[in-house]
């Protein structure tokens, strides 16, 4: 069942306001749980790569919700 433009707009706003900050907290918490000792952490470039990958991965399953939101309502 396809979502209407208005529903996709509401879902995208909820995801950006509530979901992304929660996702950031979860990612940082998991990284701190995996590497609790600052001396055994991966290098800064490896850690940057992990965070960049996690920053892209969250959007892939939600691409259909965000597609076309910035354009005018096609039903109007």
Secondary structure, 3 states (H helix, E strand, C coil): CCCCHHHHHHHHHHHHHHHHHHHHHHHHHHHHHHCCCHHHCCCHHHHHHHHHHHHHHHHHCCHHHHCCCCCCCCCC
